[in-house]
Amino acid sequence: MIGLFTLVTLPYSLKFLWAPFLDRFAHYCFKCRHSGLKIWGVGAQVGLVISTLLLGLFDPMQQLAAVAMAAFALSFFAASQDIVIDTLRVELLASKQIGAGAAVESIGFKCGMLIGGAGALYLASLYDWCWAYWIMAFIQLLGIPVLLFIPVTAINAAFAPIVSFIQILKTSFQSLVDETPFLYLIFFILLFKVSDTVMNSMSAPFLHDLAFNKIEYANITKSFGISLMVLGGLVAGYLIHQLGVIFIIGTSLFLQAVSCLLFIIQAWVGHNLSVLVITVGVESFASGMASAAFIAMITLYCRSPFSAGHFTFLYAVGSLSRVIISLLAGLMADCVGWSWLFFLTALTTIPAFWFLICIKRTTK
């Protein structure tokens, strides 16, 4: 059921469908395109707050369908907010700032995970889940003034007249296919996200099976783990500028394979906090590096004036992979056990390396 519940995050996989329209209507509805994008972002943030408040009202033991609908709404508004932030980042940062921008976005995301992960678990332990969600909703309100104060350029992008839904998608998609090693990119993204997805979606039930309690889980996987994710993002942001995106992506793949093998060891030793610190440490650092490097990599293949459409499509491919892998990972854990799940996950890094080499050879 945990794996199936990942379906509520489908908007992350489908957000490329409405991303081009945010591009267009931000231009036509507002004098400054970037200011228009910020207004769309504020609307998405308000939707996030309301959805989070609703999650606090429902009991998943009695109202699972209502929880799923609220979570789906939360996912939709979060995906829409991502479109706005990613578009502003891609268009406002210079090419030499790509690595730093990817690192900052990844770090911000991980800090949000720390507050919404460990923070929510601590609040739920002290009070209850209702109060945890409501406090999270209040914290999300703080993002609105921050978004409004982002400095933007007054230059408007030159778009063609408004055309049909199909034509907008076709134009944006054709530009991506023509100007990038498209098929290699798609297959690489699908495989690159496998390891990270399995670790993130299945770590909670895995550690629960090993009898780790809520506080141990929060302390090690959330507080300690997310701190190392932030460190991994910082390291990746610095090294991307020094060594290039492809090299850092390859390093992240290698570390992901190592982390899978460490999870196998964790399955063998069982409830052992010392081993868990090492396992979570390596996996979290690898995840932080991978997130920043992935954002930087797909940013390289975004072409104006279709930045939102290109970025969200490539990012959505990764999200679609995450949904599919999460569904299969839960089934495989039940069928073959944890050790085999992690071993098979490690094997997916081998074809991912091959597609990465192909991308490097074919990139202009």
DAPEUR-V92203 format. One line per field, one symbol per residue. ss: DSSP state (H for helix, E for strand, L for the rest). psi: psi as a letter, one per 20 degrees, with the letter a starting at -180 (. if undefined). burial: + if it has 9 or more other ideal C-beta (glycine too) atoms within 8 Angstrom, else -. Layout:
ss = ???
psi = ???
burial = ???
This chain:
ss = LLLHHHHHHHHHHHLHHHHHHHHHHHHHHLLLHHHHHHHHHHHHHHHHHHHHHHHHHLLLLLLHHHHHHHHHHHHHHHHHHHHHHHHHHHHHLLHHHHHHHHHHHHHHHHHHHHHHHHHHHHHHHHLLHHHHHHHHHHHHHHHHHHHHLLLLLLLLLLLLLLLLHHHHHHHHHHHHHHHLLHHHHHHHHHHHHHHHHHHHHHHHHHHHHLLLLHHHHHHHHHHHHHHHHHHHHHHHHHHHHHHLHHHHHHHHHHHHHHHHHHHHHHHHHLLLHHHHHHHHHHHHHHHHHHHHHHHHHHHLLLLLLLHHHHHHHHHHHHHHHHHHHHHHHHHHHHHHLHHHHHHHHHHHHHHHHHHHHHHHHHLL
psi = hgghiihijhhhijiihighhhgghhghiqgpghhhhhghhgghhghggghhghhihqohhhlhghgggghggggghgghghgggggggghhqrhijgggghggggggghhhhggifgghgghhhhdrhghgghhhgghhhiighgghjpprqippqoqrqpargghgggggghggghjrmggggghggghhigghgggghihghghhhjkprggggggghfggghghggghgggghghghgiqggghgggggghggghghhhgghhgibnohghhggghgggggggggggghgghghhhjppqkkggggghghhhghhggggghgghggghhhgirgghghghghhiighggghgggghhip.
burial = -++-++-+++++++++-+++-++++++--+-+++++++++++++++++++++++++-+-------+++-++++++++++++++++++++++++----++++++++++-+++-+++-++++++++-----++++++++--++--+--+----+----+-+--------++-+++-++----+--++++++++++++++++-++++++++-+-+---+++++++++++++++++++++++++----+++++++++++++++++++++++-------+++++++++++++++++++++++++-+++--++++++++++++++++++-+++++++++----+++++++++-++-+++-++-++-----
